[in-house]
Amino acid sequence: MIGGGLAGLACGVALAEASWRVRLFEQKHFLGGRATSYVLPNGEHVDNCQHVTLGCCTNLADFYRRVDSADKIKFFDELVFLDPQGRRGTMKAGLLPAPFHMTGSFLTFAPLTMRDKLSIARAMLDIVAAKGKTADLAAPGGISMLEWLRRRRQTKGAIERLWRVVLVSALDEELDRTDARYGVDVFWKAFLMNSTGYRMGVPIVPLAELYAGCKAAIESRGGEVNLRSPVRSLHAEGTSIKAVQFDAGREESADAYVFAVTHDALFDLMPESIRRAEPSLANLSKIKTAPITGVHFWFDRPVMDEPFVTLLDTNTQWIFNKTMLYGEQNGATNNSEQYLQMVISASYDLLKKSRQEIIDICLREVRQALPRAQAAQLMKSTVIKEVAATFSPQPGVDRWRPQQETRVPGLFFAGDWTATGWPATMEGAVRSGYLAAEAVLRTSGSVSASEHQFLQPDLPPTGLMSMFLPKQNPK
Ligand SMILES: Cc1cc2nc3c(=O)[nH]c(=O)nc-3n(C[C@H](O)[C@H](O)[C@H](O)COP(=O)(O)OP(=O)(O)OC[C@H]3O[C@@H](n4cnc5c(N)ncnc54)[C@H](O)[C@@H]3O)c2cc1C
């Protein structure tokens, strides 16, 4: 296993459970890849960026269960939105059955006008009637989400204050650069098909702590987790893989090689003979990336009571109350202070700005949204720009995402960018890892292959949706 992000970890844990001896090599000195945390000199833990999951992310939930981390994720039923005019809206499931479970909170959602709501309701009914797959999603090369919304005559308010807010956060891309297939799928799986799919799961520990059980799961079955072990290249003779190569000419060989690195790192690791044999490698450069910026503020006093809020019409998209979420668990946190983390997805405009400019923008917006922050002193702040945070879900991108099983015997790919049908998320990464593990077992002729299905089914439809949707199967 080359790469110790979520894809490599999910694949490694699954194969270890299938009695394979897994040897995992990660270039950094910690696990978790893009979804991890590190420790500041004062002992404080900081996530590289806030990560959240949703109720519909069934494979990530399964992975956390396998590695004993499920109790480190807290799920919330209510999503709170604030606009600059001070209006507050909440989204929450009520008593009505799916797909109408959000109707109560939607009708009283103050930041949207009645015209906005009527246009949104029309589009949602369109998604429901098409069972999540409206005919125009199948257009060759895909259509953009913005085009999909225009075809359904969505109002400006509906686009800016609902569709864009939800989708830019979920998919890390602007609506005109997002394949509508992904956008519609978010609403179908999280908000319409099942009444719990939208529930937001937030880690209550620093991200790196979620992976402690992975090392144990792999090592207890005779495997190894090697940190600070960058793989430099693949040694192949023709299409026969001989080994992976490390620094100082060291080589390690295996029955199967799963490359769970990022798509932009993969191509350079492959020798010419493998590039020729596996045509999907030539398409990797067509998969573009998108940025996310995380901003961390430490105030000298509490300024926020909610665990998290979404801001409307601002650069800052989310504010997370890390002090409340971590509770007593983060050693350096003093109860009279408050640590907040802000997230800005698809943050192209911020890439050109200096850290101080980004801090000034966010501070202004936080102080407007949270009046108590106006008198509070900002004691410390930091900005983390992840330039290539995720792959960009551009129209037609699925054409370039390779399967986990390749044409080269013994060579497999895993990573959120491989063909999972999901966007670049922790759920997508775990799905890719499970699919790669299944491919390893299938192609090795392992007697246990048929017993080992790791991929989990989607949430079952609930309410009225359960009456007219077929039962789900995992694939
Ligand atoms: C700022 C930010 C915010 C995000 N927010 C969310 C969120 O809220 N919810 C969500 O679901 N997703 C979120 N994501 C996306 C999520 O983090 C990723 O989709 C997921 O973690 C990808 O996992 P992966 O294993 O595919 O890739 P990675 O995590 O990138 O793992 C690849 C691993 O391979 C290692 N590696 C690379 N080259 C080599 C080599 N030559 N030898 C050995 N090791 C190597 C890397 O060090 C890395 O550990 C966010 C991402 C970022 C960056």
The ligand as an SDF file (V2000), in Angstrom:
LIG
                    3D

 53 58  0  0  0  0  0  0  0  0999 V2000
   -8.6900   21.6180    3.2090 C   0  0  0  0  0  0  0  0  0  0  0  0
   -9.5100   20.4030    2.9330 C   0  0  0  0  0  0  0  0  0  0  0  0
  -10.8080   20.3110    3.4570 C   0  0  0  0  0  0  0  0  0  0  0  0
  -11.5800   19.1790    3.1800 C   0  0  0  0  0  0  0  0  0  0  0  0
  -12.8140   19.0540    3.7420 N   0  0  0  0  0  0  0  0  0  0  0  0
  -13.4990   17.8840    3.5930 C   0  0  0  0  0  0  0  0  0  0  0  0
  -14.7000   17.6560    4.3090 C   0  0  0  0  0  0  0  0  0  0  0  0
  -15.1650   18.4840    5.1020 O   0  0  0  0  0  0  0  0  0  0  0  0
  -15.3440   16.4770    4.1060 N   0  0  0  0  0  0  0  0  0  0  0  0
  -14.8590   15.5220    3.2690 C   0  0  0  0  0  0  0  0  0  0  0  0
  -15.4830   14.4510    3.1500 O   0  0  0  0  0  0  0  0  0  0  0  0
  -13.7090   15.7180    2.5760 N   0  0  0  0  0  0  0  0  0  0  0  0
  -13.0250   16.8630    2.7240 C   0  0  0  0  0  0  0  0  0  0  0  0
  -11.8430   17.0450    2.0620 N   0  0  0  0  0  0  0  0  0  0  0  0
  -11.4100   16.0280    1.0860 C   0  0  0  0  0  0  0  0  0  0  0  0
  -10.7510   14.8470    1.7860 C   0  0  0  0  0  0  0  0  0  0  0  0
   -9.7510   15.2840    2.6810 O   0  0  0  0  0  0  0  0  0  0  0  0
  -10.0930   13.9640    0.7150 C   0  0  0  0  0  0  0  0  0  0  0  0
  -11.0450   13.6430   -0.2750 O   0  0  0  0  0  0  0  0  0  0  0  0
   -9.5400   12.6670    1.2810 C   0  0  0  0  0  0  0  0  0  0  0  0
   -8.8650   12.8630    2.4960 O   0  0  0  0  0  0  0  0  0  0  0  0
   -8.6000   12.0660    0.2270 C   0  0  0  0  0  0  0  0  0  0  0  0
   -8.0110   10.8970    0.7180 O   0  0  0  0  0  0  0  0  0  0  0  0
   -7.0090   10.0890   -0.2230 P   0  0  0  0  0  0  0  0  0  0  0  0
   -6.5060    8.9460    0.5830 O   0  0  0  0  0  0  0  0  0  0  0  0
   -7.6670    9.8080   -1.5140 O   0  0  0  0  0  0  0  0  0  0  0  0
   -5.8160   11.0850   -0.5590 O   0  0  0  0  0  0  0  0  0  0  0  0
   -4.7130   11.7420    0.4000 P   0  0  0  0  0  0  0  0  0  0  0  0
   -5.3350   12.0790    1.7070 O   0  0  0  0  0  0  0  0  0  0  0  0
   -4.0990   12.8550   -0.3670 O   0  0  0  0  0  0  0  0  0  0  0  0
   -3.6630   10.5770    0.6480 O   0  0  0  0  0  0  0  0  0  0  0  0
   -2.5720   10.3130   -0.1920 C   0  0  0  0  0  0  0  0  0  0  0  0
   -1.4190    9.9120    0.7020 C   0  0  0  0  0  0  0  0  0  0  0  0
   -0.3400    9.4440   -0.0990 O   0  0  0  0  0  0  0  0  0  0  0  0
    0.8660    9.9170    0.4500 C   0  0  0  0  0  0  0  0  0  0  0  0
    1.8780    9.8560   -0.6170 N   0  0  0  0  0  0  0  0  0  0  0  0
    1.9210   10.6080   -1.7490 C   0  0  0  0  0  0  0  0  0  0  0  0
    2.9930   10.2510   -2.5020 N   0  0  0  0  0  0  0  0  0  0  0  0
    3.6160    9.2430   -1.8310 C   0  0  0  0  0  0  0  0  0  0  0  0
    4.7690    8.4590   -2.0860 C   0  0  0  0  0  0  0  0  0  0  0  0
    5.4900    8.6490   -3.2060 N   0  0  0  0  0  0  0  0  0  0  0  0
    5.1230    7.5200   -1.1930 N   0  0  0  0  0  0  0  0  0  0  0  0
    4.4190    7.3130   -0.0510 C   0  0  0  0  0  0  0  0  0  0  0  0
    3.3210    8.0580    0.2490 N   0  0  0  0  0  0  0  0  0  0  0  0
    2.9240    8.9950   -0.6270 C   0  0  0  0  0  0  0  0  0  0  0  0
    0.5110   11.3130    0.9150 C   0  0  0  0  0  0  0  0  0  0  0  0
    1.4440   11.8210    1.8470 O   0  0  0  0  0  0  0  0  0  0  0  0
   -0.8770   11.0720    1.5170 C   0  0  0  0  0  0  0  0  0  0  0  0
   -0.7970   10.7110    2.8750 O   0  0  0  0  0  0  0  0  0  0  0  0
  -11.0550   18.1630    2.3190 C   0  0  0  0  0  0  0  0  0  0  0  0
   -9.7640   18.2670    1.8140 C   0  0  0  0  0  0  0  0  0  0  0  0
   -8.9880   19.3630    2.1350 C   0  0  0  0  0  0  0  0  0  0  0  0
   -7.5870   19.4260    1.6120 C   0  0  0  0  0  0  0  0  0  0  0  0
  1  2  1  0
  2  3  1  0
  2 52  2  0
  3  4  2  0
  4  5  1  0
  4 50  1  0
  5  6  2  0
  6  7  1  0
  6 13  1  0
  7  8  2  0
  7  9  1  0
  9 10  1  0
 10 11  2  0
 10 12  1  0
 12 13  2  0
 13 14  1  0
 14 15  1  0
 14 50  1  0
 15 16  1  0
 16 17  1  0
 16 18  1  0
 18 19  1  0
 18 20  1  0
 20 21  1  0
 20 22  1  0
 22 23  1  0
 23 24  1  0
 24 25  2  0
 24 26  1  0
 24 27  1  0
 27 28  1  0
 28 29  2  0
 28 30  1  0
 28 31  1  0
 31 32  1  0
 32 33  1  0
 33 34  1  0
 33 48  1  0
 34 35  1  0
 35 36  1  0
 35 46  1  0
 36 37  1  0
 36 45  1  0
 37 38  2  0
 38 39  1  0
 39 40  1  0
 39 45  2  0
 40 41  1  0
 40 42  2  0
 42 43  1  0
 43 44  2  0
 44 45  1  0
 46 47  1  0
 46 48  1  0
 48 49  1  0
 50 51  2  0
 51 52  1  0
 52 53  1  0
M  END
$$$$
